[in-house]
Amino acid sequence: MNNNDRIKRLRYALDIKDNDMIEIFKLGHVEVTKDEFLSMLRKVNDEDYELELTDEQFERFLNGMIISQRGVKDGPEQPLELHPGNANNVMLKKLKIALSYTTEDMIDTLDDANIIVSKSQMGSFLRKEGHRNYEPCGDNYARNFLKGLMTNYRK
């Protein structure tokens, strides 16, 4: 799963309109036109999109989501930490913050998608990379978390 897949699924799961998505990008300090955004969602073939979403753009979008839901945080901007190997972990952490979820809420969301995880396993996904209990979050967990969000937000 690449960043375009993640943002497409996230948009659908949370039922976010195109103009709101563009505004969230702006809050994360990324200027995106409506045509550029739509080309991020449009596939050329089975694997490739017209406009690939970079790691930086995706993380800034997630930061914009946090700002849109929780407001601007005072202090210096946090350094970007996303790279291809930890994209799912970063997405889960930032969605947890943006949606004001607890670990139990996240476990319940995965349960809505018929995926059972323990509290310690969920905690290992949310830890900082490099921590001894850090565990990479696979695409299956991320995909099913977004599927669980869909059952909560698209009723």
LOLO-821113 format. One record per residue: x, y, z of N, C-alpha, C in turn; residue in one letter. Coordinates in pm, whole numbers, plus 50000, padded with zeros to 5 digits. Last residue first. Example, Ala and Ser with C-alpha at 12.3 -4.5 7.8 and 13.67 -1.06 7.14 Angstrom:
! residues 2
512854977550708513674989450714512905000350787S 513194943150780512304955050780513204967050780A 
//
This chain:
! residues 155
477955058450839476735050950873475555056150796K 480865062750835479985062550716478755054150745R 482295060351073482055073751017481085073950900Y 482505033051144482115043051245481675056251184N 483305019850917482065015250981481575025351086T 485695033450869484585034950776483275030450841M 487355023651065486925037751071485705040050983L 487724997950960486994999651086486525013951104G 489295004850740487994998350718487124999550843K 491525014250871490745023650790489365017950758L 492294989750982491985001051070491145011250994F 492834975150751491674971450832491314982150935N 495134988350664493964987350577492714984250659R 496834983650884496484997350845495214997350760A 497014955450882496474962450999496014976550962Y 498134951550623496864945150661496224952250780N 500604964150624499514969850544498164964150584D 501964963650962501784958850825500604965350755G 504024982451156502614979451131502474975450984C 506884971851335506314977951214504864973351194P 507234978151677506954967851577506364974651453E 509204985151962508604989851837508394978151743Y 510564979252190509294972252169508554976852044N 512804995852183513014981352180511724973552157R 512615022551948512305017252082512395002052076H 512795027051679514045026151752513845021251895G 509965047351650510885038251583512225038651655E 507765048751926508715055651838509655045351777K 504655030051922505925034351980506795041251875R 502455019151804502435033451832503735038751892L 502854992051789502684999451663502825014451686F 502874985852058504124984151984504054991151847S 500204989652125501214998552180502534997752105G 499124967452000498764980851951499784991052001M 500274948052163500614948352022500274961951962Q 499074954152408500534955152395500964955452249S 496394949052355496794962652390498304964352373K 496034927652065496134930152209496564944552232S 493604925351807494964928351851494934930852001V 491654911751560491874911851703493344914751730I 489484922751320490904920351347491104921951497I 486964931051225487204916951257488684913351269N 486564957651222486974951651094487344936951112A 486094962351485484984964551392485284958751255D 488674959151580487704948551608486474949851517D 489744983451511490224971551441489274959851462L 488264998251696488135001151553488634989351470T 489204987951937487794986151901487564988551752D 491814997451925491594983051928490154979951888I 491255024651939491915019351820491725004151811M 490165026452192489345030352076489945024551948D 492395019052345491215010352344490305013552226E 494015041152306494455028252253493285018552245T 491775067952212492625060952309493085048052243T 491585095351984491345081352019492265076952132Y 491415119951853491355119252000490985105152047S 491985121551589490635117151623490405116251774L 494685129751597493675137951529492265134451572A 495945108151735495955121851789494815130051730I 495435087051562495065085851703494975099751767K 496625096251333495165095051336494665093851480L 499295094351413498725107551385497205107151380K 499595066451445499875075851555499185089151533K 498925056551188498135052651305498335062551420L 500975068951033499565071751006498695068251128M 503235057051144503065071551156501605075251133V 502755030351064502885033851206502625048751228N 502765032550785501555028050853501585031751002N 505425041250734504285049550696503005045450769A 507905029950770507105032650889505845040750860N 509225026050526509115014850619508225017350740G 509265051250389508435040050343508255028550442P 509025075750653509745069950541508995057250504H 508465103250868507925092850783508905088750674L 509085124451029509655111451064509255100250970E 509865158551054509165148050980509865134851005L 509805175851369510525170851251509725159551184P 507295199851457507905186751479508655182351353Q 507885234451497507275223751418508035210751442E 507925248651831508525245751701507805234251630P 504855262751970506195257051975506715254051837G 501405253451994502485263052008503825255852013D 499315238451757500095236551879501225246851881K 496085245451637497535247151621498215245851756V 493505219851658494035233451663495555233451652G 492295195351620492725198851756493245213051771R 491565192351351490725186551457491035191951596Q 493475205251199492065207851171491145202751283S 495855194551304495545208751324494075211551301I 495585168251212495675170851356495305185351384I 495655173150937494465167050999494435169551149M 498235182750908497105191650881495805186350939G 499595159050955499765170151048498625180251032N 498775145550724498375140350855498525150950963L 500065162050535498605160750533498105155750669F 502695156850605502175170350625500645170550619R 502805130250523502955133450665502445147550695E 502435133950245501495125850324501595129150472F 504645149650174503285154750153502285147150238Q 506735131750243506615144750309505205150450294E 506265110350068506215108250212506005121450286D 504185121049788505465118449855505245116050004T 502015106949566502055114649690503335111049763L 502095108749215502485101549336502565111149454E 499625111948991500545120249068500845113049199L 498385089048882498825099948795499865108748864E 499635058149024498705069349022499265080248930Y 499985022648975500495036348970499365046648963D 498804997048969499675000949080500015015649087E 497094994048746496774987348874497584992448992D 497295027648612497155013148594496925007048732N 496565052548700496955050948560496825036348522V 494065064648923495065054548887495305054448736K 493545093249112493275086648985494405077148950R 494335107749331493355096949353493145088349229L 495965127049235496535118049338495625106149361M 494255140949076495215132249007495945123149106S 492935155449273492185145149201493125135749125L 495025173049344494485163549440493755152149370F 495345187249106496465179249158495945168849256E 492825199649095493245190548988494395181549033D 492915215749324491915205049315492295194949207K 496325220149436495125224449365494145212749360T 498075224549731497595214749634496355220449567V 500635232349942499685238349848499345228149740E 501105224450268501285219150134500205225350046V 500775228850547501755236550470502125230050337H 498645217350669499925210450683501045216850603G 496635233450578496965234250720498305227450749L 496545223950314497015237550340497415239150486K 495425198450355496775199550300497355213350331F 492915207350439493765199950534495215200150485I 491985218250199492175226950316493075220250420E 491755195150048492685205550003492995215050119I 489725182550194491035176150182492095186550142M 487615200250151488125198650287489505192050285D 487185195949879487615209249925488175208750066N 486345168349886487565172749815488075186149866D 485235156150211485005161850078486315167050018K 485475126050384485985139750373485805144450229I 484835101250516483865108550435484235123350427D 486615084550631486155095750714485155104750641L 486995066350418486595061550551486005072750636A 487875082650204486605075450195486095071650334Y 490295092150307489275101550261487915094850257R 491605067750346491315076550460490215086450425L 491895058450084491095050750181490685059250301R 493565078849986492295075749920491365068350015K 495775076850148494985089150152493615086950088I 496685050650085496335054350223495415066550226R 497235052349812496215042949860495735047049999D 499305071249824498075074449751496935065349795N 501285057249963500655068950025499355072949955N 500645021549906501455033749901500665045449960N 500854988350000500005000050000500905012450000M 
//
